[in-house]
Amino acid sequence: MSKPLTPQQLRDFQKNGYLIERSLASEDTINAMNRIIDDSVRPALAPVEYEADVHYPGSPASKSAPGGQTPRRLLNAYARDIVFRDWARSAAVVDRLRQMLDCSSVMVSQNHHNCVMTKYPGFSSQTSWHQDMRYWSFDKPELVSVWLALGDETPDNGGLLLIPGSHKVDLPRGRLDAALFLRGDIEENQALLDQAIPAHLQAGDTLFFHCRTFHAAGQNETQAVKKSLVYTYHCEHNKAIPETRSANHADIIVDPKP
Ligand SMILES: O=C(O)CCC(=O)C(=O)O
């Protein structure tokens, strides 16, 4: 099995709960994805989650409010085009995941974070601090998301912020709100929040992050749409809990292609 991550990179991932690989996707791949996405948003091709659906801070109140029909996630990315599938099962991605998850048989979920995240100028919302485990129901909280930047990502356009090492922190339930976002209204969370750092990404850069790593993102304050492709993976032996949203569609074994 090919081991593209150096021992130091693997240690960094284990310590920080995330790792950025620069220029992992080729320019051709990025251009092809951007073409498909641009053709999928005017009009928005279903299934789509709109800004009004997420009910995050800054979201339009309803689909009929101004900006309510702004796409936030183009869902089912894996099924949308071979370009998205080829990336999801590329050796560049899967061999790294095998090392991070420490297993040879890696699966991609079709249930959530199998999407293109879009953030539009004018009508984007803010994602509060959370761990992606709030979405998932698995035997073990051992999943890794792979976030491919399709253009520049900075705090200005709603790029991700991360708290290094937060995947190892066990917080009492009271530090999270009803929707499992980190509470901003209590002093106990401040020291953790003070450690946040931005993930500056350019097209082709790829952020791998653990499902327990706290992250957040602001609104897009620029004039250009931000687009990112995200999938989540787990080992074959780590099963989705039956009858949950995580088990809705079958997970797919990703055999890397060169
Ligand atoms: O792009 C964003 O606002 C962050 C998205 C995110 O963290 C999520 O959907 O879990």
The ligand as an ORCA input file, in Angstrom:
! r2SCAN-3c Opt
* xyz 0 1
  O     -18.795     26.500      4.960
  C     -19.206     26.584      6.118
  O     -19.869     27.524      6.517
  C     -18.882     25.476      7.070
  C     -19.609     24.235      6.742
  C     -19.497     23.217      7.808
  O     -18.657     23.256      8.665
  C     -20.465     22.146      7.844
  O     -21.390     22.129      7.030
  O     -20.302     21.254      8.703
*
